[in-house]
């Protein structure tokens, strides 16, 4: 069952540096599916990002905390005044938590403790296998809200409305700030990344004096100029995606596309309310690979949608064998309260869904393992995610954080999270690669 995502109020005080912190926290909250609301009354929790620079700012910050406590009661304090915890505690012992400035992870941990993040596979942009706190070296960059499609299994349009793209200059400025603050990888997310700008009729915006149409292609170009990896998620295979492939081939953005295809059978795609041109998708994939051989394709599928016959499922397996996608996630269909598909006849029995899911994953596991094995002996640049006693976990251009695999290095190298390093691939299984740094 899907529930309305928890609502959070936010008060941001102080200088532009504090504003960047606020935006970073807000971006993370949105990426994890929280709603941001403009009033204390609607919020389940209020975050006050304070300033402590001069006495007047201290007074203003303390006043804002008091106001939020009176109106709402559940308050987290962060920012410069947070460094003077005793002063705040003395006046307001009931605040839920206090952190100093730039404490994004701690603020998110306090939020999670009070309001666990929503975990709906259809509405959460963060993968369900655990909302791990995003390390500082990568960040989600949300470019739009809502969606113009009406997929029959999904209620996002009724929850979040039609597509609303953020202005290109605003997204570019946020990306620039993130990179300046140490982010090494930007993960572009939305419900429909290819459609970016459609609602604004692709109107031109200005970035660094240049007029640029509000389109995914121009945004990808701008992001590609930053000294960071740029990875695109939720890209539907529309014709405009063809124009992104050269940017990948030129190394401007990562040669990676996360493209939720959902099924391979025309009749099921039709019932899902999705474009049903499977043949065209296969042709397009073949052309993309020709133009950019290192392209890594990830997709998600639903098995056991109402009305899915054994023949439809076989078509899906055949599609999978032909498409030879690199990374694939799959769900057994489950109804979401309020979705049109709930009323559809011919529901697939639970045990059939589960049996199909197992068959599906078996076919894909062999493809993924084969594709990863082809990388053994090659060299690639990887980004270090985590260093522990047993191993160094890194990711290559083909591995998105949280959802894909790792490139695993032996622990004895002097590396830190956020480092880029060239490695040689020495081994592979169906999910991860093993490698050693090139010396
Ligand atoms: S494209 Fe379909 S599944 Fe995705 S958000 Fe829009 S309606 Fe939902």
Boltz pocket constraint, residues with backbone or C-beta under 6 A from the ligand:
constraints:
  - pocket:
      binder: B
      contacts: [[A, 122], [A, 146], [A, 147], [A, 148], [A, 149], [A, 150], [A, 151], [A, 154], [A, 155], [A, 156], [A, 157], [A, 191], [A, 192]]
      max_distance: 6.0
